[in-house]
């Protein structure tokens, strides 16, 4: 199991164990892999600012990214009890994570087999 799979599993577990807020839903949707056609897609993950898709997170970084996402969700949920639409929630999560040293990396992949 690679680091990304572990991060998604941990994030899903942490987020899925509580009543799902709209910010939790947005955070989960932001990391969902997308395959608009059978031969290509997009893989998304949180990466430390300054690192690219080739960088593999350590176990400590995976844990920290999960803690930071959870912290952003709690902060934004309390600040905006009536949350805005999903697109703005996504921007708010990205901005919150940026203050913690993370960016949402999107890797386009092409399936050749």
Beta strands, then each sheet from edge to edge (+ up, - down):
strand 1: 34-37
strand 2: 40-48
strand 3: 102-110
sheet 1: 1+ 2- 3+
end
